[in-house]
């Protein structure tokens, strides 16, 4: 797999806080980006389906499902994935 190097420009305080929290590792940032891409892709797909006639659920029902999914992810996947190595 080809790898690209990026440079981030952050406010000093944000950099310091993220560094102390162990959030600036390549692995951590890769996981954040992958999760964000999955979320954006899912949101775009729901929007396309709604424009094409809907999925039989109201916007409020979809938002409620999203909230439940996010809660479940926070309780399981995120805690496992983003826990700093000891």
Secondary structure, DSSP 8 states (H G I E B T S, - for coil): -----------HHHHHHHHHTT--SHHHHHHHHHHHHHHHHHHHHHHHHHHTT--S--HHHHHHHHHHHHHHHIIIIIHHHS----
